[in-house]
């Protein structure tokens, strides 16, 4: 995973849409989409897994888990 893919992944984990991710990172939306495709290849994800991420985030919040810490550890381990 490239450093820029990590940046994109962290912002997507905050449930930001592609347009907001692009604005936050100073990139074109198409460039963000390229990074998302790279993430999918790297993590072997199929399109549509975003719903799974949102569900996991909701469950983590409900259970009081430290989601940001867990995501940061997961990304650091990659």
PyMOL commands that set and color helices and strands:
alter all, ss='L'
color gray80, all
select helices_A, chain A and resi 3-13+18-25+29-43+50-63+67-77
alter helices_A, ss='H'
color red, helices_A
deselect
rebuild
show_as cartoon
